[in-house]
Amino acid sequence: MAGAALAGIAASLGQAPISLPWLALASLAAAFVLFSRTSSPRSAAWVGWAFGVGYFAATLFWIVEPFFVDPVRHGWMAPFALVLTAGGFALFWGAAWWFSRQLSCNGWAYAIAWPCGMALAELVRSYLFTGFPWSLIGHVWVGWAPMQLAAWIGPHGLTVLTLFAAALPVALLRWRWQAALIVLVPFAGLYAVGAWLSAQPVPDAGQSRPVLRLAQPNAPQHLKWKRDHAPIFFERMLQQSAAESARRPDLIVWPETAVPMMLDKAGPAIERITDAVAGVPVVLGIQRRDGWRVHNSLVVLDGSGEVTDIYDKHHLVPFGEYVPLGNFMARFGLTTYSARHGFGYSPGPGARIVEIGSLGKVLPLICYEAIFPQDVAAAPERPSWMLQITNDAWFGQLSGPYQHLAQARLRAVEQGLPMVRVANTGVSAAINARGAVEAYLPLGEAGHIDVDLPSPLPPTLYSRTGDSAVSFALMLLLAGLFVHRLTIRPSARDVSDSRS
């Protein structure tokens, strides 16, 4: 169990910001060896759970950061949050190992069942209970050549390839090392394809591209809403928006909840913003009321300060922005958990496109909506680019903001669309359609940058198929293993189980 947990920790080092995919691949291979040596589905489940605990504790340790915004009141909860988060998500992997061991009846079946079972678990946790596809195994390739394959197979396809690349060579070593080398050839070919795609230039839409100004106030979460500090951060963004530059920006973008007041009370603040930007449109994050309901919103202001469009965040963070079943509990008098009574945010109607004059059609994303490929794919039409406004101060200064950035890069590759993200404390960045960061503001710094809006690529295969193709392939492989398990001679199955 301890060895499995250590292997999980080592596998986590493939994720941002350390980004060592080869170490992750070796650790996954070690995990497959542990799986193949388990004596029963029950023991496999425990070893798989321990592997998951190590992995998720290391990749998601930033989950404690929100509890230290007010450490006196909430700091004691941090260890429990990490233990419950790591242990809870590890249940998906424990179940995957149990299920895969049930289907494994000989050597080659192990090498198919384990990758398929793990990939299926990653799919399920990406959708179940609103989903949380953070630190997926396939994310280890962000910033490396195989990331480009996400344009065809998406993040779960990358997960499948990574798991098979870890398991198949180890399984074939039981017969001869030449077989293990041969099976690596197609994976090496896919890596070469990814490298070739990475080297291809992104075509320019024309000689002159729109200029966006990204404003990053660097407001620490424990100070962001304090009465004596909020005006300082607001003034900082006004100065950044009004700064002189060689080229006049076509759009200025402020991060999530940048304006420290409700939209219906923000008239004087909007007047000051309009004066500062001198006719340039602005996109900003702000909260707004709709009756008793409160929304986390993105607002578009034209050059005269008029609100021309509003997008309300629709994929909310459970227990962070709302309490699940809160409206149901209100029926029994527990209204303090109900979003419709003003406690927590209410979701917007769903993904939608916002038009911003000469900058075309944009898909707005607020905070962690950008980690969901399905939310991006839910847009009613293909936009020209994607815009994420976020407050990553909640994630601290270590791994969380960089993992969030990595997922934004992957969304750009999947859709063949540029992604512009503006973060309260960083990292604010312009990401082209191949997932490369063209310009950025570092984490923990206040400032602004003017960036050319990257050009889009043609629609990708993944943007048309989503996760359906990978899901179908997994179901087909698992069905084949199930049929094989049923049809294999009982005596042969018993011998195989006794040797495992």
RARAQUI-V656434 format. One record per helix or strand. SS is the DSSP state (~ for helix, > for strand). FROM is the first residue (numbers start at 1). TO is the last residue. Records with the same first field share a line. If there is no record, write none. Layout:
# RARAQUI-V656434
SS: FROM-TO ; FROM-TO
This chain:
# RARAQUI-V656434
~: 2-12 ; 21-36 ; 41-59 ; 61-68 ; 71-103 ; 107-130 ; 137-141 ; 145-172 ; 177-199 ; 221-224 ; 227-242 ; 263-265 ; 267-277 ; 326-330 ; 335-337 ; 339-341 ; 357-359 ; 367-371 ; 373-377 ; 392-395 ; 400-415 ; 461-465 ; 468-487 ; 490-499
>: 211-216 ; 251-253 ; 262-262 ; 281-290 ; 293-301 ; 307-312 ; 318-318 ; 322-322 ; 353-355 ; 361-366 ; 385-390 ; 419-423 ; 428-431 ; 437-441 ; 447-452
